[in-house]
Amino acid sequence: MVELTGDDLTFFSKFESVTGVMPTDFVASGNVLTFLVDSNRLGKAIGKKGANIEKLGKIFRKKVVITGDSEDLEAFVRGFFSNIGIQDIEIRDIMGEKAVMMIIDEKDRGIAIGRGGERIKAAKNFLKKKFNATVHLRTRRTAI
C-alpha cells in the first residue's frame, strides 16, 4: 500500500479533476511528475493530442509524464520505456530482490536516462515500490 501525504493527495485530486482518471501512483523527480494510470485508461488520461498533459503542466508548473501501469514486471518496464528500442530484458533474482537488466541501443541511452537522470530515477522508484526491483541499463552498439 502506498502512503500518501497531503501534497500527494492534492496531486492525485488535480490529476483526476483534469483527466477523469484516477492515477495508481506518482513520483515527483526534480522538475518532472510521472503518473501511473491503468493501461486501459491511458488514452483518456493523456487526452486528444496531449491536451491533458499540457493542462496539468500549467497547473503543476512542472513537466508531466503519464505512463501505463501493469502488474507484470516486464510489461511495466516495456511500457515505461515504450519510446526506446529495447533489445532484451533479463530479470534476475538476487538475494530476494529482482534486478532488471535492460539492453538498449547506444543511441537511446540518453532518452532512457532522461534530462538530469529524472526518467531513470522515476523508473527505479516505481520498480522499488511495486516490485522490490532495481533497473540497470546496458547499451549495445548497432552497426550503421
Secondary structure, 3 states (H helix, E strand, C coil): CCCCCHHHHHHHHHHHHHHCCCCCEEEEECCEEEEEEEHHHHHHHHCHHHHHHHHHHHHHCCEEEEEEECCCHHHHHHHHCCCCCEEEEEEEEECCEEEEEEEEEHHHHHHHHCHHHHHHHHHHHHHHHHHCEEEEEEEECCCC
